[in-house]
Amino acid sequence: MEYIIFSIALLAVFNIKWVIFLVTLIPIRIVNIYLVAKEEKIILGKEQEKPSSYSLFIKKGIKQNIISLINGYMRYHIFQLGFIPSHRIRNFIYKYIYLIDMKSNVVIYFGAEIRAPYKLHIGDGSIIGDKSVLDARRGGIWIGDNVNLGSFVNLWTGQHDYNDPYFRSMPHKRGPIKIEDRVWIGPNVTILHSVTVGEGAVVAAGSVVTKNVAPYTLVGGIPAKKIGVRSRDLKYKFSGDHLPFY
């Protein structure tokens, strides 16, 4: 009897993070609903977004510390979500808890990290590669239909201003990323803020995209430049098929 109790206790200790994970799903949904409402106020001009500061020397009050703890745990929570070995469970939580605007047949592979998910739109049949980082915090990310993002793709909607005294992300250093239908982005690609990748375009592996990409062009390099063209006769549609557990 003692062995059984010890085994249950040991199992509970090793799985406590998943117990907390499940218990916090509803509170996290409520927080995301609040964040969506706040974002709508900013878009309508009823509220102004303040530049964020990453200075370690700025003192924080109790309220700021509580907000910081909530934000930190939510970041940790959605990071852990990426490692649940089930597409159905992950997609359900992404859509109904984190309020990602996801259409049908979307595949988000193992280990993807999504920041400010309520600012992310993913179109029908699109695929997000494993270990990708989609940072929608500072402008939002819009991904069209039948888009294929390779592994380790990074989408950054903002960056720090190295000339700012407090190293903040200023308004001129942030903006939305838009990836139109049937774009193929190779592995290890980085796309920076305020960039639109036109329909059917291809971005070669390892590239860094800092400017808009014209439709049906092939770009590559650092920074990415046009190196070819792609056929406009594209008819494929991704069905949502994926590897089990991954």
QUIJO-V677975 format. One record per helix or strand of 3 or more residues. SS is the DSSP state (@ for helix, = for strand). FROM is the first residue (numbers start at 1). TO is the last residue. If there is no record, write none. Layout:
ss-><SS,SS>
from-><FROM,FROM>
to-><TO,TO>
//
This chain:
ss-><@,@,@,@,@,=,@,=,=,=,=,@,=,=,=>
from-><2,16,25,62,87,113,117,120,133,141,154,171,177,217,225>
to-><14,23,43,81,96,115,119,122,135,143,156,173,179,220,229>
//
